[in-house]
Amino acid sequence: MGSDTTASEARPRTITVAADNLREVVADLFARAGMPEEDAAFMGACLVDADLRGVHSHGTRYTPDYVRSLRGGAWNPRPAIRVVREKGGNVLLDGDRGAGHLIGRRAMGLAIERAGDFGTGTVAVRNSTHCGAMAFFTQLAADAGCIGFATTNAGVRMVPHGGAEPVVALNPLSWAAPTDRGWAVDLDMATSVAAGSKLMVAKERGERIPFGWALDEQGRPTDDPDAGMRGVMLPLGGPKGYGLAVCLDILTGVLSGGRFGAGLGGPGTAQTYQALDIATFIPLDEFRARMGELIDQLKGSRPAPGSPGIFLPGEIEHNLKVERLRAGIPMTAPVIERINELARELGSGGQIVAVA
C-alpha cells in the first residue's frame, strides 16, 4: 500500500563528468568557504571517491549543503581538532565542529599509528559533523595493513522495534581488510534497511524506492521517497538492526561524551575509528593469502539461477571506480547544476563540464 503522494515520473538526464574536473571544482568551493587549501583538496578527493565507487548518496551531491554549513557558521572551516584524553592505544578527540571527513582522516590516522605501537588503536570522536562514506576511512586502515572499523551516529530517522516514534539514529558502520587482490573487502552499511541519503538520491532521479525501506507519516509502507523522508526509516532485520543501532550509539556518542539518541541533530555527531594491526597476530602476507583462500571459497560456490556472480563487500565498488576513472562518472544533471550554480555564486572560475 503506497502513499497518496507520488514521486515525479520525469527522470532527470544523466551527464558523465571527469573525476579530475569534479574534484577540482569541489575542492575550490571548500577553499572559498574558508578551508585551508590542503583540507579543501582532501574534501574534493573524499567526496569524488564516493561517486567513483557508485555511492552517490554520500558523494559530491552534499557539496552545496556542506559549503553553506561552513559559510553559515554551523561547521568550523579551520577546526582545532584536539586530543582530550589518551591512554595506550586509546584516544578521545574533540572535532571542534570541523568537517567530519577531516576529523575522520585524523582519527583513523591516529588509530593506525596506535595500532602500530600497541597492536590495536581506538579513537572516539565527539563534536564532529557528517563524515560521508565510512568505507573511505576503513580503506585507509586496510591500505596500512590493518583491519579497520568505523562507525558514526547520525540521522534520528528510525523507530525502535515495537515503537512508532523515530528516536533511533541510522548509525552506519564499516569494516575493511586487505586481500591478495587489487581490492580490499570493505563493508559499509547503515543499520536501517537503506541509508537515509538513498531516499534523497531517488527523489533527485525521479525514482521510486522499494517497499520495505520506509513508512510515510501515517505509518504506511511507501515507495515514494518524499513520503519516506517525511516519515520514518525501517531498521535492517527488524529487532537486529534496531539493536545494532543502539549498540553503535553507545560506542560513539555515549562513550565519547558527545551527543547521542534524541540529542542528535545538526553538528555534534560522534564517531569511533579502530585499527587492528594484522602483523601483531600473523604475518601480513600470510593474512592476505588466507583472505585469498576465503575469497576463492565464496566465489567458487554455486551461484543462484540468474545471478551475475558472487561478489565480496567492496568488490563491485572497486570495479566501478576503475571503470569510472577511465570513462568518467555518470552524474544526475541537477546535482552538477547545483554545484556549478554555487561556483558562480562564490565567484569561482571553474565549472563541471560533460566529458566529450
C-alpha positions as CSV (number, residue, x, y, z in Angstrom):
1,M,0.0,0.0,0.0
2,G,1.6,3.2,-1.1
3,S,1.3,6.9,-0.1
4,D,-1.1,9.2,-1.8
5,T,1.9,11.4,-2.5
6,T,3.5,10.4,-5.8
7,A,7.2,10.7,-6.9
8,S,7.9,12.6,-10.1
9,E,7.7,10.4,-13.1
10,A,10.1,12.5,-15.1
11,R,13.7,11.3,-14.6
12,P,16.4,14.0,-15.0
13,R,19.1,13.4,-17.5
14,T,22.5,11.9,-16.6
15,I,25.7,13.5,-17.7
16,T,29.2,12.0,-17.5
17,V,32.0,14.0,-16.0
18,A,35.7,13.5,-15.4
19,A,36.8,12.7,-11.9
20,D,39.6,15.3,-12.0
21,N,37.3,18.1,-13.2
22,L,34.7,17.3,-10.5
23,R,37.4,17.1,-7.8
24,E,39.0,20.4,-8.7
25,V,35.7,22.4,-8.8
26,V,34.5,20.9,-5.5
27,A,37.9,21.5,-3.8
28,D,37.8,25.1,-4.9
29,L,34.4,25.6,-3.4
30,F,35.6,24.3,0.0
31,A,38.6,26.7,-0.2
32,R,36.2,29.6,-0.9
33,A,34.2,28.5,2.1
34,G,37.3,29.2,4.3
35,M,39.1,25.9,4.4
36,P,42.9,25.7,4.1
37,E,43.8,24.5,0.6
38,E,45.1,21.1,1.7
39,D,41.9,20.4,3.6
40,A,39.7,21.6,0.7
41,A,41.6,19.3,-1.7
42,F,41.0,16.4,0.7
43,M,37.3,17.1,0.8
44,G,37.2,17.1,-3.0
45,A,39.1,13.8,-3.2
46,C,37.0,12.2,-0.4
47,L,33.6,13.1,-2.0
48,V,34.6,12.2,-5.5
49,D,35.8,8.9,-4.3
50,A,32.3,8.1,-3.2
51,D,30.9,9.0,-6.6
52,L,33.6,6.9,-8.3
53,R,32.6,3.9,-6.2
54,G,28.9,4.4,-7.1
55,V,28.0,5.6,-3.6
56,H,26.3,8.8,-4.8
57,S,24.3,9.1,-1.7
58,H,27.5,10.2,0.1
59,G,29.3,11.9,-2.7
60,T,29.6,15.4,-4.2
61,R,25.8,15.9,-4.1
62,Y,26.5,17.0,-0.5
63,T,28.8,19.8,-1.6
64,P,26.3,22.7,-1.5
65,D,25.0,21.7,1.9
66,Y,28.5,21.4,3.3
67,V,29.6,24.7,1.9
68,R,26.6,26.5,3.3
69,S,27.2,24.9,6.7
70,L,30.7,26.3,6.6
71,R,29.8,29.7,5.4
72,G,26.9,29.9,7.8
73,G,29.0,29.0,10.8
74,A,27.4,25.7,11.7
75,W,30.7,24.0,10.6
76,N,34.1,25.3,11.5
77,P,36.3,25.6,8.4
78,R,39.5,25.7,10.5
79,P,38.9,23.4,13.5
80,A,41.3,22.9,16.3
81,I,41.0,19.1,16.4
82,R,42.5,18.2,19.8
83,V,43.3,15.2,21.9
84,V,41.1,15.3,25.1
85,R,42.4,12.1,26.7
86,E,44.6,9.2,25.8
87,K,45.9,6.0,27.3
88,G,47.9,3.5,25.4
89,G,46.2,2.7,22.1
90,N,43.1,4.6,23.0
91,V,42.4,8.3,22.2
92,L,39.5,10.7,22.7
93,L,39.3,13.5,20.2
94,D,37.2,16.7,20.1
95,G,36.5,17.7,16.5
96,D,35.7,21.4,17.2
97,R,32.7,21.2,14.7
98,G,35.0,20.6,11.8
99,A,34.1,18.7,8.6
100,G,33.6,15.0,9.7
101,H,35.7,13.9,6.7
102,L,38.8,15.8,8.0
103,I,38.2,14.6,11.6
104,G,37.8,11.0,10.3
105,R,41.2,11.3,8.5
106,R,42.9,12.5,11.7
107,A,41.1,9.9,13.8
108,M,41.9,6.9,11.6
109,G,45.4,8.1,11.2
110,L,45.8,8.1,15.0
111,A,44.2,4.7,15.2
112,I,46.6,3.2,12.7
113,E,49.5,4.9,14.5
114,R,48.5,3.5,17.8
115,A,47.9,0.0,16.3
116,G,51.5,0.0,15.1
117,D,52.6,0.7,18.7
118,F,50.1,-1.3,20.7
119,G,48.6,-3.8,18.3
120,T,45.2,-2.0,18.3
121,G,44.2,1.6,18.2
122,T,40.8,3.0,19.0
123,V,39.8,6.7,18.6
124,A,36.5,8.0,19.9
125,V,35.4,11.4,18.5
126,R,32.9,13.9,19.8
127,N,31.8,17.3,18.4
128,S,32.1,16.2,14.8
129,T,29.8,16.6,11.8
130,H,28.6,14.5,8.9
131,C,31.6,12.4,7.7
132,G,30.3,10.8,4.5
133,A,31.0,7.2,3.5
134,M,32.6,5.3,6.3
135,A,34.3,2.9,3.8
136,F,36.8,5.7,2.9
137,F,38.3,5.6,6.4
138,T,38.3,1.8,6.8
139,Q,40.1,1.6,3.4
140,L,42.8,3.8,4.9
141,A,43.3,1.1,7.6
142,A,43.3,-1.7,5.1
143,D,45.9,0.1,3.0
144,A,48.1,0.3,6.1
145,G,48.0,-3.4,6.8
146,C,45.2,-3.2,9.4
147,I,41.7,-4.4,9.8
148,G,39.7,-1.2,10.0
149,F,36.4,-0.4,11.7
150,A,34.5,2.9,11.7
151,T,31.0,4.0,12.8
152,T,29.1,7.2,13.4
153,N,25.8,8.2,15.0
154,A,23.6,10.4,12.9
155,G,20.2,10.8,11.5
156,V,17.4,10.1,14.0
157,R,15.1,8.7,11.4
158,M,14.4,5.1,12.7
159,V,11.8,3.7,15.0
160,P,12.8,1.2,17.8
161,H,11.4,-2.3,17.4
162,G,7.9,-2.2,18.6
163,G,7.8,1.6,18.6
164,A,6.1,4.2,16.4
165,E,8.2,7.3,17.1
166,P,11.6,8.0,15.4
167,V,14.1,8.1,18.3
168,V,16.9,5.9,16.9
169,A,19.7,7.1,14.6
170,L,20.6,5.2,11.4
171,N,24.2,4.7,12.7
172,P,26.2,3.2,9.8
173,L,29.3,1.1,10.2
174,S,32.2,-0.2,8.1
175,W,34.8,-2.9,8.3
176,A,37.7,-3.4,5.9
177,A,40.5,-5.9,5.5
178,P,43.3,-6.2,2.9
179,T,43.4,-9.1,0.5
180,D,45.8,-10.6,-2.1
181,R,43.7,-9.0,-4.9
182,G,43.6,-5.4,-6.2
183,W,40.8,-4.5,-3.7
184,A,40.0,-4.8,0.0
185,V,37.0,-6.4,1.5
186,D,35.2,-3.3,2.6
187,L,31.7,-3.5,4.1
188,D,29.8,-0.2,4.5
189,M,26.2,-0.3,5.7
190,A,23.5,1.5,7.6
191,T,21.6,-0.2,10.4
192,S,18.4,0.8,8.6
193,V,17.3,-1.2,5.5
194,A,18.7,1.6,3.3
195,A,20.8,4.7,4.1
196,G,18.6,7.8,4.5
197,S,20.5,9.6,1.8
198,K,19.4,7.0,-0.7
199,L,15.9,8.4,-0.5
200,M,17.3,11.8,-1.4
201,V,19.1,10.3,-4.4
202,A,15.9,8.5,-5.5
203,K,14.0,11.8,-5.3
204,E,16.7,13.6,-7.4
205,R,16.4,10.9,-10.0
206,G,12.6,10.8,-10.1
207,E,12.7,7.2,-9.0
208,R,10.5,5.1,-6.6
209,I,12.1,3.3,-3.6
210,P,11.4,-0.3,-2.8
211,F,8.6,-1.1,-0.3
212,G,10.2,-2.0,3.0
213,W,12.6,0.9,3.1
214,A,10.4,3.4,4.8
215,L,6.9,4.3,6.2
216,D,5.0,7.5,5.5
217,E,3.7,9.9,8.1
218,Q,0.7,7.7,8.7
219,G,2.8,4.6,9.3
220,R,2.0,3.1,5.9
221,P,4.6,1.4,3.7
222,T,5.6,3.7,0.8
223,D,7.5,3.6,-2.4
224,D,7.6,7.4,-2.6
225,P,11.0,8.9,-1.4
226,D,9.3,12.2,-0.5
227,A,6.8,10.4,1.8
228,G,9.6,8.3,3.2
229,M,11.6,11.3,4.1
230,R,8.7,12.8,5.9
231,G,8.0,9.5,7.7
232,V,10.4,7.0,9.2
233,M,13.1,4.6,8.1
234,L,12.8,0.9,9.0
235,P,15.6,-1.0,10.8
236,L,17.5,-3.7,9.0
237,G,16.3,-7.1,10.1
238,G,13.7,-5.6,12.5
239,P,15.0,-6.0,16.1
240,K,18.5,-6.9,14.9
241,G,19.1,-3.6,13.1
242,Y,17.5,-1.7,15.9
243,G,19.7,-3.4,18.5
244,L,22.8,-2.8,16.4
245,A,21.9,0.9,16.0
246,V,21.6,1.3,19.8
247,C,24.9,-0.5,20.4
248,L,26.7,1.8,17.9
249,D,25.2,4.8,19.6
250,I,26.7,3.6,22.8
251,L,30.1,3.0,21.1
252,T,30.1,6.5,19.6
253,G,28.0,9.2,21.4
254,V,27.7,7.7,24.9
255,L,31.3,6.6,25.1
256,S,32.8,9.8,23.8
257,G,30.8,12.1,26.0
258,G,29.2,13.5,22.8
259,R,25.6,13.7,21.6
260,F,23.5,10.5,21.4
261,G,19.9,9.4,20.9
262,A,17.4,12.2,20.9
263,G,20.2,14.7,21.4
264,L,21.4,14.2,17.8
265,G,20.6,16.7,15.1
266,G,22.9,19.2,13.3
267,P,26.6,19.5,14.1
268,G,27.8,17.5,17.1
269,T,27.8,13.8,15.9
270,A,30.2,11.3,17.4
271,Q,32.3,8.6,15.7
272,T,34.6,5.8,16.6
273,Y,37.5,4.6,14.5
274,Q,39.6,1.5,15.1
275,A,42.6,-0.2,13.5
276,L,43.8,-3.7,14.3
277,D,47.4,-4.4,13.3
278,I,47.4,-7.7,11.4
279,A,51.1,-8.4,11.8
280,T,50.6,-8.4,15.6
281,F,48.8,-11.7,15.1
282,I,50.1,-13.3,11.9
283,P,52.5,-12.1,9.1
284,L,50.6,-9.7,6.7
285,D,51.5,-11.8,3.7
286,E,50.0,-14.9,5.3
287,F,46.9,-13.0,6.2
288,R,46.5,-11.8,2.6
289,A,46.9,-15.3,1.3
290,R,44.3,-16.6,3.8
291,M,42.0,-13.9,2.7
292,G,42.5,-15.1,-0.9
293,E,41.5,-18.6,0.1
294,L,38.3,-17.2,1.7
295,I,37.5,-15.2,-1.4
296,D,38.1,-18.3,-3.6
297,Q,35.8,-20.4,-1.4
298,L,33.0,-17.8,-1.7
299,K,33.4,-17.2,-5.4
300,G,33.7,-20.9,-6.1
301,S,30.3,-21.7,-4.6
302,R,27.3,-22.4,-6.8
303,P,25.6,-19.2,-7.9
304,A,21.8,-18.9,-7.8
305,P,19.9,-19.1,-11.0
306,G,20.2,-15.8,-12.9
307,S,22.9,-14.5,-10.6
308,P,25.6,-12.3,-12.2
309,G,28.1,-13.9,-9.9
310,I,29.3,-13.8,-6.3
311,F,31.0,-10.6,-5.1
312,L,32.7,-9.7,-1.8
313,P,31.8,-6.4,0.0
314,G,33.6,-3.6,-1.7
315,E,34.4,-5.5,-4.9
316,I,31.7,-4.0,-7.0
317,E,32.6,-0.5,-5.8
318,H,36.2,-1.1,-6.7
319,N,35.3,-2.3,-10.2
320,L,33.1,0.8,-10.7
321,K,36.0,3.0,-9.5
322,V,38.4,1.5,-12.0
323,E,35.9,1.9,-14.9
324,R,34.9,5.4,-13.9
325,L,38.4,6.7,-13.6
326,R,38.8,5.6,-17.3
327,A,35.4,6.6,-18.7
328,G,34.1,9.3,-16.4
329,I,31.4,9.4,-13.7
330,P,27.7,9.4,-14.6
331,M,26.0,12.1,-12.5
332,T,22.5,13.3,-12.2
333,A,22.3,16.6,-14.1
334,P,20.6,18.6,-11.3
335,V,23.4,17.7,-8.9
336,I,26.0,19.1,-11.3
337,E,23.9,22.1,-12.0
338,R,23.6,22.9,-8.2
339,I,27.4,22.7,-7.8
340,N,28.0,24.9,-10.9
341,E,25.5,27.4,-9.6
342,L,27.3,27.5,-6.3
343,A,30.6,28.0,-8.1
344,R,29.2,31.0,-10.0
345,E,27.7,32.4,-6.7
346,L,31.1,32.2,-5.0
347,G,33.0,33.7,-7.9
348,S,34.8,30.5,-8.9
349,G,36.1,30.4,-12.4
350,G,35.7,26.6,-12.5
351,Q,32.7,24.7,-13.9
352,I,32.0,21.0,-14.2
353,V,31.6,20.0,-17.8
354,A,30.5,16.8,-19.5
355,V,33.3,14.7,-21.0
356,A,33.4,14.6,-24.7
